[in-house]
Amino acid sequence: MPSIASKLPIGNSSNHEITVHSSAELGAAVREQRKRLALKQLDIAGMGNTGNRFIVDLENGKPTVQLQKVLDVMNLLGLEVVVRRKAARVL
């Protein structure tokens, strides 16, 4: 049986991108990736050296979670944050 660590993605294996505008959308993206990898919240909490409550709060979109912990969990799940200027809006 493969270990949990062997399920974790290495690098960017897909070109799937989403634009996130809220903590709720970010939490949903994290939850979706965790489920895609067939991992439990407790698995990620253990590997990320954080509490399960943090993972629950992150996935539920709590706006006051610690940014570095969010980035660490995203990294574990093979996700990354890309900052870019917004495209010009045409009215």
DRENMI-548068 format. One line per 10 residues: number of its first residue (from 0); for each residue z, y, x of N, C-alpha, C. Coordinates in steps of 0.02 Angstrom, whole numbers, plus 50000, padded with zeros to 5 digits. Layout:
% residues N
NUM	Z:Y:X:Z:Y:X:Z:Y:X  ... .
***
This chain:
% residues 91
0	50000:49941:50042:50000:50000:50000:50000:50062:50045  49953:50109:50032:49950:50169:50075:50011:50213:50065  50031:50247:50119:50088:50292:50116:50069:50356:50079  50119:50392:50057:50107:50455:50023:50070:50503:50070  50090:50504:50133:50058:50549:50181:49984:50535:50189  49964:50471:50181:49893:50455:50189:49851:50481:50131  49883:50499:50075:49847:50528:50018:49832:50602:50028  49869:50634:50073:49862:50706:50081:49794:50723:50111  49762:50774:50086:49696:50793:50111:49699:50824:50180  49647:50812:50218:49640:50843:50284:49578:50887:50280 .
10	49587:50951:50290:49530:50996:50287:49508:51008:50215  49452:51041:50208:49425:51058:50143:49370:51010:50125  49387:50959:50084:49338:50908:50068:49296:50926:50007  49313:50980:49973:49272:51000:49916:49264:51076:49918  49215:51099:49882:49201:51170:49881:49227:51202:49817  49274:51169:49784:49302:51194:49721:49344:51256:49735  49326:51311:49704:49363:51373:49712:49382:51399:49644  49441:51429:49640:49461:51464:49579:49488:51533:49600  49484:51579:49554:49513:51645:49565:49579:51647:49526  49632:51666:49561:49698:51667:49532:49720:51739:49521 .
20	49743:51754:49460:49765:51821:49444:49838:51825:49425  49872:51767:49423:49943:51768:49403:49979:51710:49435  50045:51714:49435:50085:51659:49461:50076:51597:49418  50064:51605:49354:50053:51548:49310:49988:51511:49329  49936:51549:49345:49872:51518:49365:49879:51482:49432  49917:51512:49478:49928:51479:49543:49968:51415:49533  50019:51418:49492:50059:51358:49478:50017:51303:49447  49973:51321:49401:49929:51271:49370:49882:51239:49421  49857:51279:49468:49813:51252:49520:49850:51204:49565  49912:51221:49582:49954:51177:49624:49967:51112:49586 .
30	49986:51117:49523:50000:51058:49482:49938:51013:49477  49880:51043:49464:49818:51005:49458:49803:50966:49522  49811:50998:49579:49798:50965:49643:49848:50909:49656  49911:50922:49641:49962:50870:49650:49945:50808:49608  49926:50820:49546:49909:50764:49501:49846:50729:49525  49798:50768:49549:49736:50739:49576:49751:50690:49632  49803:50706:49671:49823:50664:49727:49872:50609:49705  49886:50606:49641:49932:50555:49612:50001:50558:49645  50025:50619:49655:50091:50629:49685:50139:50656:49632  50203:50641:49640:50254:50667:49595:50283:50730:49626 .
40	50315:50769:49583:50347:50830:49608:50399:50814:49661  50435:50759:49652:50485:50739:49702:50453:50721:49769  50392:50692:49767:50357:50676:49829:50344:50740:49869  50317:50790:49835:50300:50853:49869:50363:50888:49892  50416:50887:49851:50479:50919:49871:50505:50887:49935  50503:50821:49939:50527:50786:49998:50485:50801:50060  50420:50798:50052:50376:50811:50109:50377:50884:50130  50389:50929:50082:50390:51000:50096:50458:51026:50116  50507:50980:50120:50574:50999:50140:50602:51054:50096  50592:51046:50031:50616:51094:49982:50646:51055:49924 .
50	50677:51089:49879:50706:51057:49820:50655:51046:49766  50668:50997:49723:50624:50983:49667:50621:51044:49620  50677:51080:49613:50679:51138:49569:50626:51190:49591  50617:51197:49658:50566:51245:49682:50497:51224:49659  50481:51160:49663:50415:51135:49643:50406:51146:49568  50457:51132:49529:50454:51144:49456:50441:51218:49442  50479:51261:49475:50470:51333:49465:50400:51356:49486  50376:51332:49542:50309:51351:49566:50256:51330:49515  50259:51268:49493:50209:51243:49446:50214:51277:49378  50273:51301:49360:50281:51337:49297:50265:51411:49302 .
60	50245:51434:49361:50223:51503:49369:50279:51554:49377  50337:51532:49400:50391:51580:49410:50369:51632:49462  50370:51696:49444:50342:51747:49488:50385:51765:49549  50446:51740:49553:50490:51759:49608:50501:51704:49659  50458:51652:49660:50466:51600:49711:50449:51629:49780  50476:51597:49832:50467:51622:49900:50396:51608:49924  50362:51660:49946:50292:51655:49966:50281:51603:50021  50321:51603:50073:50310:51556:50128:50316:51484:50105  50364:51471:50061:50371:51403:50034:50309:51384:49992  50283:51432:49954:50222:51419:49915:50165:51401:49962 .
70	50157:51440:50015:50103:51427:50063:50112:51359:50096  50174:51340:50111:50188:51275:50142:50169:51218:50095  50187:51225:50032:50171:51173:49983:50095:51169:49973  50063:51226:49969:49990:51227:49961:49957:51192:50021  49982:51206:50080:49955:51174:50140:49962:51098:50136  50020:51075:50115:50031:51003:50106:49980:50972:50059  49962:51010:50007:49916:50984:49957:49842:50996:49974  49830:51026:50033:49761:51039:50053:49730:51100:50020  49773:51146:49999:49749:51208:49968:49762:51266:50016  49725:51319:50007:49735:51378:50050:49722:51441:50009 .
80	49749:51496:50033:49739:51562:50003:49687:51599:50043  49638:51626:50009:49586:51667:50041:49590:51736:50009  49597:51787:50050:49600:51855:50025:49533:51889:50038  49505:51917:49985:49441:51952:49992:49440:52010:49943  49398:52057:49956:49391:52114:49911:49359:52091:49846  49380:52123:49791:49350:52107:49727:49277:52129:49726  49237:52092:49690:49168:52112:49681:49166:52175:49638  49117:52216:49650:49109:52278:49611:49094:52259:49539  49127:52295:49494:49115:52283:49422:49058:52326:49398  49016:52295:49357:48960:52333:49326:48981:52346:49254 .
90	48983:52409:49236:49003:52428:49167:48944:52440:49124 .
***
